Amino acid sequence: MKKEVEYSIKKLETATQRLEEGINSVKDDLDKDGVIQRFEFTFELLWKTIKIYFEEKGILCKSPKDCLQQAFKYGLITNELVYLNMLNDRNKTSHLYDQSASEEIYMNIKSEYLEAINSLLAKIKTD
């Protein structure tokens, strides 16, 4: 594995750990907002790590959706829908003013997305 991929994986691991720390220390809505912001950052690192990973293998993907679809096609992820929902939630967060939508995204992060990110990380690291 090239250094660029290793570096990207390390940054993603750190961001994922910080996301998990945020989830585990939530006390109020302000903390939930912090988790959502950490999720935004982690998701950006996630799709860019996939992009770098595939570039090393000679496979080009340019957008988050394209990279997620390639990851599904090549078996890095098994439940494409979870990752596409993750992308949709990430896109919503930049325009988020609705408390109920914010709560829904927070619950998705806590119940599905963190585990999905960790699963992808494990597969990339063992490749």
C-alpha positions as CSV (number, residue, x, y, z in Angstrom):
1,M,0.0,0.0,0.0
2,K,1.4,3.4,-1.0
3,K,2.1,6.1,1.6
4,E,-0.7,8.3,0.3
5,V,-3.3,5.6,0.9
6,E,-1.8,4.8,4.3
7,Y,-1.8,8.5,5.3
8,S,-5.4,8.9,4.1
9,I,-6.5,5.8,6.1
10,K,-4.8,7.2,9.2
11,K,-6.6,10.5,8.9
12,L,-9.9,8.7,8.4
13,E,-9.2,6.5,11.5
14,T,-8.5,9.5,13.6
15,A,-11.6,11.3,12.4
16,T,-13.7,8.2,13.0
17,Q,-12.4,7.9,16.6
18,R,-13.2,11.5,17.2
19,L,-16.7,10.9,15.8
20,E,-17.2,8.0,18.2
21,E,-15.9,10.0,21.1
22,G,-18.5,12.7,20.2
23,I,-21.3,10.1,20.1
24,N,-20.3,8.7,23.4
25,S,-20.3,12.0,25.2
26,V,-23.5,13.6,23.9
27,K,-25.4,15.4,26.7
28,D,-27.6,17.9,24.7
29,D,-28.4,19.4,21.3
30,L,-25.2,21.3,21.1
31,D,-23.2,18.1,21.5
32,K,-25.4,16.5,18.8
33,D,-24.6,19.4,16.5
34,G,-20.9,18.7,17.2
35,V,-21.4,15.1,16.3
36,I,-23.0,16.1,13.0
37,Q,-20.1,18.4,12.2
38,R,-17.6,15.6,13.0
39,F,-19.6,13.4,10.7
40,E,-19.4,15.9,7.9
41,F,-15.6,16.0,8.2
42,T,-15.4,12.2,8.5
43,F,-17.5,11.6,5.5
44,E,-15.3,13.9,3.4
45,L,-12.3,11.9,4.5
46,L,-14.2,8.6,3.8
47,W,-15.0,9.3,0.2
48,K,-11.6,10.8,-0.5
49,T,-9.8,7.8,1.0
50,I,-11.9,5.6,-1.3
51,K,-10.9,7.8,-4.2
52,I,-7.1,7.5,-3.4
53,Y,-7.4,3.8,-2.7
54,F,-8.9,3.2,-6.2
55,E,-6.5,5.6,-7.9
56,E,-3.7,3.4,-6.6
57,K,-5.4,0.4,-8.4
58,G,-5.9,2.4,-11.6
59,I,-9.7,2.9,-11.1
60,L,-10.9,6.5,-11.3
61,C,-13.9,7.8,-9.4
62,K,-14.4,11.6,-9.2
63,S,-17.5,12.2,-7.0
64,P,-18.6,10.9,-3.6
65,K,-21.4,9.0,-5.2
66,D,-19.2,7.5,-7.9
67,C,-16.6,6.4,-5.3
68,L,-19.3,4.8,-3.2
69,Q,-20.7,2.9,-6.2
70,Q,-17.2,1.7,-7.1
71,A,-16.6,0.6,-3.5
72,F,-19.8,-1.4,-3.7
73,K,-18.9,-2.9,-7.1
74,Y,-15.5,-4.0,-5.8
75,G,-16.8,-5.4,-2.5
76,L,-15.4,-2.8,-0.1
77,I,-18.9,-2.1,1.1
78,T,-21.7,-4.6,1.3
79,N,-24.7,-2.3,1.9
80,E,-24.6,0.4,-0.7
81,L,-27.9,2.0,0.5
82,V,-26.4,2.8,3.9
83,Y,-23.5,4.7,2.3
84,L,-25.8,6.5,-0.2
85,N,-28.0,7.5,2.7
86,M,-24.9,8.7,4.4
87,L,-24.1,10.9,1.4
88,N,-27.7,12.2,1.3
89,D,-27.5,13.1,5.0
90,R,-24.1,14.7,4.5
91,N,-25.6,16.8,1.7
92,K,-28.5,17.8,3.9
93,T,-26.3,19.0,6.8
94,S,-25.0,22.0,4.9
95,H,-28.6,23.3,4.6
96,L,-29.9,22.0,8.0
97,Y,-32.1,24.4,9.9
98,D,-34.7,21.8,11.0
99,Q,-34.4,20.3,14.5
100,S,-36.2,17.1,13.6
101,A,-34.0,16.5,10.6
102,S,-30.9,17.2,12.7
103,E,-32.1,14.6,15.3
104,E,-32.8,12.1,12.5
105,I,-29.3,12.5,11.0
106,Y,-27.7,12.3,14.5
107,M,-29.6,9.0,15.1
108,N,-28.4,7.6,11.7
109,I,-24.8,8.5,12.6
110,K,-25.1,6.7,15.9
111,S,-27.1,3.7,14.8
112,E,-25.7,3.0,11.3
113,Y,-23.0,5.2,9.9
114,L,-20.3,4.8,12.5
115,E,-20.4,1.1,12.1
116,A,-20.4,1.3,8.3
117,I,-17.4,3.6,8.4
118,N,-15.5,1.2,10.7
119,S,-16.4,-1.7,8.4
120,L,-15.1,0.0,5.3
121,L,-11.9,1.0,7.2
122,A,-11.3,-2.6,8.2
123,K,-11.7,-3.8,4.6
124,I,-9.3,-1.2,3.2
125,K,-6.7,-1.9,5.8
126,T,-6.7,-5.6,5.2
127,D,-6.4,-5.2,1.4
